[in-house]
Amino acid sequence: MIELATVPGGKAAKKGPVLQPDELHKLILQSLDDDQAQEVVSIPLQGKSSIADYMVVASGRSSRQVASMAQKLAERIKKAGRNAHIEGLPSADWVLIDAEDVVVHLFRPEVRSFYNLERMWGFGDAPEVANA
């Protein structure tokens, strides 16, 4: 699929092939692996949510590593012809990268365990909490 972008003057220019959601997901997982992300979890959201096709959750050892992974990932996504919006980069405790079809959450380990997104988005996969 070739996407056309409008350039100054109103003319359309070829932007190049756009990655499909599965290809984007694969690129993201490879980037996180290359940058030594820890505990990478991919949650398929197709048919469960309209926000994205996949959610990826990963940890970095420090705020510096989380920030570096987020910046490199956003660059790789943009280089592949997709959009990437980053939130939370200044503190880098929890960085959200919205790549449209894939949403990526990068955490420091302590912050990740506090929010426990995998359990929230695991739907029926998470163990039930006993009522007291």
C-alpha positions as CSV (number, residue, x, y, z in Angstrom):
1,M,0.0,0.0,0.0
2,I,1.4,3.4,-0.9
3,E,0.3,6.4,1.1
4,L,0.2,9.9,-0.4
5,A,1.2,12.9,1.7
6,T,0.4,16.5,0.8
7,V,3.5,18.7,0.4
8,P,3.6,22.5,0.3
9,G,1.8,23.7,-2.8
10,G,-1.0,21.1,-2.5
11,K,0.7,18.4,-4.5
12,A,0.6,14.8,-3.4
13,A,3.9,13.0,-2.9
14,K,4.6,9.3,-2.4
15,K,5.4,8.6,1.2
16,G,6.3,5.0,0.7
17,P,4.9,1.7,2.0
18,V,3.2,1.9,5.4
19,L,3.7,-0.9,7.8
20,Q,0.7,-3.0,8.6
21,P,-0.1,-3.5,12.3
22,D,1.6,-6.9,12.5
23,E,4.7,-5.6,10.8
24,L,4.8,-2.6,13.2
25,H,4.3,-4.9,16.1
26,K,7.3,-7.0,14.9
27,L,9.5,-3.9,14.5
28,I,8.6,-2.7,18.0
29,L,9.4,-6.1,19.6
30,Q,12.7,-6.2,17.6
31,S,13.7,-2.7,18.7
32,L,13.0,-3.5,22.4
33,D,15.0,-6.7,22.1
34,D,17.9,-4.8,20.5
35,D,17.8,-2.2,23.3
36,Q,17.8,-5.0,26.0
37,A,14.3,-4.3,27.4
38,Q,13.3,-6.5,30.2
39,E,10.1,-8.6,30.7
40,V,8.6,-7.7,27.4
41,V,4.9,-8.7,27.3
42,S,2.7,-8.3,24.2
43,I,-1.1,-8.2,24.7
44,P,-3.2,-8.7,21.6
45,L,-6.2,-6.3,21.6
46,Q,-7.9,-7.1,18.3
47,G,-11.6,-7.6,19.0
48,K,-11.1,-6.5,22.7
49,S,-10.5,-2.8,22.3
50,S,-10.6,-0.2,19.6
51,I,-7.6,1.8,20.9
52,A,-5.0,-0.5,19.2
53,D,-4.3,-3.9,17.8
54,Y,-1.5,-4.6,20.3
55,M,-0.3,-3.3,23.6
56,V,3.4,-3.9,24.5
57,V,4.7,-3.5,28.1
58,A,8.4,-3.6,28.9
59,S,10.8,-2.5,31.6
60,G,14.2,-0.8,31.6
61,R,16.7,-1.0,34.4
62,S,16.7,2.8,35.0
63,S,15.0,6.0,33.9
64,R,17.9,6.7,31.5
65,Q,17.5,3.3,29.8
66,V,13.7,3.8,29.6
67,A,14.2,7.2,28.0
68,S,16.8,5.9,25.5
69,M,14.6,3.0,24.5
70,A,11.6,5.3,24.0
71,Q,13.5,7.7,21.8
72,K,15.1,5.0,19.7
73,L,11.8,3.3,19.3
74,A,10.0,6.5,18.2
75,E,12.8,7.2,15.7
76,R,12.6,3.6,14.2
77,I,8.8,3.9,14.0
78,K,9.0,7.2,12.2
79,K,11.7,6.0,9.9
80,A,9.4,3.1,8.9
81,G,6.8,5.7,7.9
82,R,4.4,5.6,10.9
83,N,3.6,8.1,13.5
84,A,4.7,7.9,17.1
85,H,3.6,10.1,19.9
86,I,5.5,10.0,23.2
87,E,4.3,11.0,26.7
88,G,6.2,10.9,30.0
89,L,9.7,11.3,28.6
90,P,11.0,14.0,31.0
91,S,10.8,11.8,34.1
92,A,11.0,8.4,32.2
93,D,9.4,6.5,35.1
94,W,6.6,5.5,32.7
95,V,6.8,6.4,29.0
96,L,3.8,5.8,26.7
97,I,4.5,5.5,22.9
98,D,1.3,5.7,20.9
99,A,2.2,4.2,17.5
100,E,-1.5,4.1,16.5
101,D,-1.9,0.3,15.9
102,V,0.5,-0.5,18.8
103,V,0.6,1.2,22.2
104,V,3.9,0.7,24.1
105,H,4.3,1.2,27.8
106,L,7.9,1.4,29.1
107,F,8.5,1.4,32.8
108,R,11.1,1.4,35.5
109,P,10.5,-2.0,37.4
110,E,9.0,-0.4,40.6
111,V,6.6,1.7,38.6
112,R,5.5,-1.2,36.5
113,S,4.8,-3.4,39.5
114,F,2.7,-0.7,41.1
115,Y,0.4,-0.1,38.0
116,N,0.4,-3.8,36.9
117,L,-1.1,-3.0,33.4
118,E,-0.7,-6.6,32.3
119,R,-3.3,-7.7,34.9
120,M,-5.7,-4.9,34.0
121,W,-5.5,-5.7,30.3
122,G,-5.3,-9.5,30.6
123,F,-9.1,-9.7,30.8
124,G,-10.0,-13.3,31.7
125,D,-6.3,-14.3,32.0
126,A,-5.6,-12.6,35.3
127,P,-6.4,-14.5,38.5
128,E,-9.5,-13.4,40.4
129,V,-9.2,-11.6,43.7
130,A,-10.9,-13.4,46.6
131,N,-13.7,-11.5,48.3
132,A,-13.1,-11.0,52.0
